[in-house]
Amino acid sequence: MSSAQPLVAEAPACSSSDLDLELPLSPGPILKKRRVDDDAGAVASSSTNNTTSTRSSSNNNCENHDKAEGGVDISVKRASETTVEQQQQLELCVSSSTSDTCMSNAKPGECEGESEAMQSSGGDCVSTSSAAVKEGSICADPQTAYPLPQIKHTSISSSSTSNTTTTSSSNPNSNVSSSSSGSGIGRGSGSGSGSGSGSNTNYRSFGGGGRSMADIDESLYSRQLYVLGHDAMRRMANSDILLCGLGGLGLEVAKNVILGGVKSITLHDTATCGLNDLSSQFYLKAADVGKNRAVASCSQLAELNSYVRTVSHTGPLTDDFLRKFRVVVLTNSSVEEQQRIGKFAHENNIALIIADTRGLFAKVFCDFGDKFTIFDQDGAQPVSTMIASVTHDAQGVVTCLDETRHGFNDGDYVTFSEVQGMKELNGCQPLKITVLGPYTFSIGDTSKFGEYKTGGVATQVKMPKTVSFKSLEQATKEPEFLISDFAKLDAPSTLHVAFNVLPRYQEANDGALPRPWNEEDANKFLELCRAESKDIDEKLVLQFAKICSGNTCPLDAAVGGIVAQEVLKACSGKFTPIFQWLYFDAIECLPAEGVEEADAQPVGSRYDAQIAIFGKKFQDKLADAKWFIVGAGAIGCELLKNFGMLGLGVGKGQIFVTDMDLIEKSNLNRQFLFRPHDVQKPKSLTAAAAIQRMNPDVKVTAYELRVGAETEKVFSEDFFGKLDGVANALDNVDARIYMDRKCIFNRIPLVETGTLGTMGNVQVIVPFATESYSSSQDPPEKSIPICTLKNFPNAIEHTLQWARDTFEGVFKQSAENAAQYISDAQFTERIAKLPGIQPLEILESIKKALIDDKPKTFAQCVEWARLHWEDQYANQIKQLLFNFPPDQITSSGQPFWSGPKRCPEPLVFNVKDHMHLDYIYAAANLRAEVYGIPQVRNRATVTELVKKVKVSVHSQSLASFVASTEIGVLQVPEFKPRSGVKIETNEAAAAASANNFDDGEVDQDRVDKIITELQKTADKSSKIKPLDFEKDDDNNLHMDFIVACSNLRATNYKISPADRHKSKLIAGKIIPAIATTTSVLSGLAVLEVMKLITGHRDLDKFKNGFANLALPFMAFSEPLPAAKNTYYGKEWTLWDRFEVSGELSLQEFLSYFEEKEKLKITMLSQGVSMLYSFFMPKAKCSERLPLPMSEVVRRVSKRRIEPHERSLVFEICCNDVEGEDVEVPYVRYTLPA
């Protein structure tokens, strides 16, 4: 983390005996596979040299990823001792028109840490117009809010006898090393750490600087913020987590929680690392066998996020110790300890999560207390709709405008704004609605309100919901299950019994689990289960017993992601928790013939825990498998980790991975294989190196290439021919479709994974059995009508798209045209051939860029920005109101400015208005960058320059002003609306105009005149740089321009403006993402890969999966079979084709099908090239028929056939013997060697 963006002061590091961890605050339709995310991902920490006994807070206190493996001298600072009066009562924070509940899930005294910082930052308040209840928001206005609780500081004592200079201390159980301090959302400052000589804590710190809690490192957490929001992130940043058990499952939970950005996490374990742990615990190595798992894992987990305090603890879990935490997670505790902690947690309002994986079975239990408040149940954006009428009666029926579906559900709450007449609705408290139909709903009695006249917007309000959880003891006796697979409705009750009986079996057998695939032990276990319950699936119980001693990484990854999301829910109140038991199994992964007991015995390898489930034969298949991972972003990192821990490719096989991107800072929050010192390094190479550190046996070949036609020399038929399968980890539809086609052509399996926020899906594509990725398509995204965008916006999305279009037109397209004119001598000839008025428009833009508006100084850039501001936000609006006055009436007698048409107002420039100056500052500097003029990043200087631009009473052309070099005499011309200006109000006409569908002849004289002027006047030595929009660089002013540009237009049309965060999401088309979802879906995907490697081909073994962790909801379905077609009674699917070996002439090719297949080819194409058709001119046909097929392709497509191409794909249209059209497969034409 750079020193320029500190978020927290270095947190105090201390032992478990000294550490007073103050608990924070706390208080649809199924996603289609195309809507995906994987452009980012994982962690945060940096590499530095850190071998001295103390560290400066300005240093980047992060260990190098490589150094963490070999051990470093690590130091700590001594903590200062501070105490503050403790606040005992939570208060509510309410805005003037809403009831914003603050921190209702907190224990007494937990809220203080967030409040002071949020006060200092202004907090997040709900506007009176929307009356939306915002989870945990805090008002900065003391007149409209109850008093906020004072901040509570941590009291930390330091032992003067502790050794803080190295990793060792006088106590063998106490290892102290530098540690992290916060989650990217500032805490109070701390001066260091101390370790008591009796401590059982290993502390790792990677600290930052100090900021208030309102400051979130948006460059790191940007994608996650769009999932959780600032309020939830702030609550997480004040939550201390205890995680017990650092096996594979515990590590996955810890990884995802740390990436999420909590305040601190304490890793507790009393177990030592064994060989079995290496199967899924990817931060343990063979050298760690015999070491405490928490201590051995702590340093690498701490590297994941420099803002999260990471502590390992090996001492007892006393009540006083437990009381410090907001959430306790148990992954391998004894039944007695679970019951003790469960009772204590329930009585003390501490959220408890218990999780366990056994073989291919898993369980999750949640108890968040008697009164847990959910601020946002699903995370969906609130729905808004424009209204056409409200009845004045006891029912109060609201009708939507133009029969637009409102999208509300029965029982939702709404509030209103912009209603004329029935003004009592504006800013009202949320009203519960009754849905009457897709276009109408009732809000209750409105008879005492004024008469409705016109206008209005109804907006959904997310209302808090309080739920009560049963204690562990009660929930065990009266279980409520969340169904994870609707094809296995009876499985949860059986697995509930099996998991509960397992400790009893161990107690009766000296702690031993049933032996892998041992019939005797399985039957003993079954008898115990029968004694517990008669209503069980005995076959499932026997299978549980045979594999429960094993462990596999993909299941740990999937369940670890689910558990981590529950931790974040408990901290933040965001999303609906699991209520209360979740059971899951993936027994379809097992070999169809089962596993012999002898084959499941340990062999002394790191894969023994996996062999206990699948047997040694399957492990050998994994070792010899060759799989290609396409993409090394968030999903790609998880896939690589799972493949590596499985031992895939460690024998005769291999893992291939490709990604052409470099690592960005925003990736570190999800792409957990990367560290801050990896930024700007290639993703694929860095990820491959990280996996090889986790498992040195893994063989990985990494490419820095995009998959596509341009890289088929590398990813050729020969390359795909040696693969056993492909796992997609892509972030765009085009690449997915390309890989889908490649897998179909090469007849290899494909596993497709995608995520969107808390939602995600997995699709498995099995050769000759299932449909392909491309067999189904999403509906097209809803576009904004052009007339709405240009003249009649009514939502912030419209103004943001308009701002993006303005950026592209002003700083990219115009500059690009000018740059091409300078560099390309034939440019004018090419554009002259374009249709309609496009040649004239392009030439005029070039003339403006190179002659009329070309600046020479930064002052002229400011002049241009000021004139552009006047044109956009004053003149154009005045012209629109001239054409359509505010009181305009339509032919039907209705006001023109009504419904979705909002009557705008022109703005008057005010240099004291920050938004006005923001626009000038950003626009002038971007203009300077385009022309290579030194920028001026001093707002005071820009302010003085723009003040010199005066308003004129005389109308003049804009171009004449920029030519002036004396800025002091420059004046903004007074605008006079013109008659005859046509403004389209019809979408079809607007679209036609926008696409230059003008049948009239272009003014050729004007075109020639501009060309002549350019040749005489334009300086072809000019350097013009088109700007490519980049949303993630906070210093390039791109988003500064977009935000100002959009919000000024929103002000024109009285639309609520958007802050930078929301603007970036919409304008940047960012796909929200979070590490938990990635972990879950990647784990599920690799389970499908294991089925393919096992050799399954029956569709009932495979599972297409969909998950929405926010609800929470999981659904699995059998993949759809490939659609069947027929010709001459022969069935075929997309996996079938005609195989033809060359070389044949075109005539021989046609004859081959007519004679052998009784098909007369009427059209033959290759790619986009038509090689033959029945309507082809005879001369052309006669010329092509004798030519070899490869030569026909060369001549028609005008491309050479590359040496790596082994075959060509032809598409054919055919008639049968009766002359009827028939649909047939494609042709694979093999070229001669």
Beta strands, then each sheet from edge to edge (+ up, - down):
strand 1: 13-14
strand 2: 175-179
strand 3: 193-194
strand 4: 201-205
strand 5: 240-244
strand 6: 264-268
strand 7: 309-313
strand 8: 327-330
strand 9: 351-358
strand 10: 361-367
strand 11: 372-374
strand 12: 384-390
strand 13: 397-400
strand 14: 413-417
strand 15: 431-432
strand 16: 434-435
strand 17: 440-442
strand 18: 457-461
strand 19: 465-467
strand 20: 481-482
strand 21: 581-585
strand 22: 626-630
strand 23: 654-658
strand 24: 700-703
strand 25: 725-728
strand 26: 750-756
strand 27: 759-765
strand 28: 950-951
strand 29: 971-972
strand 30: 1104-1108
strand 31: 1113-1117
strand 32: 1125-1127
strand 33: 1130-1132
strand 34: 1137-1141
strand 35: 1160-1166
strand 36: 1169-1173
strand 37: 1207-1215
strand 38: 1221-1222
strand 39: 1226-1230
sheet 1: 1+ 3+
sheet 2: 2+ 4+ 7- 6- 5- 8- 9- 10+ 21- 20-
sheet 3: 11+ 19-
sheet 4: 15+ 14- 18+ 12- 13+ 17- 16+
sheet 5: 24+ 23+ 22+ 25+ 26+ 27- 30+ 31-
sheet 6: 28+ 29+
sheet 7: 32+ 33-
sheet 8: 34+ 39+ 37- 35+ 36-
sheet 9: 34+ 39+ 37- 38+
end
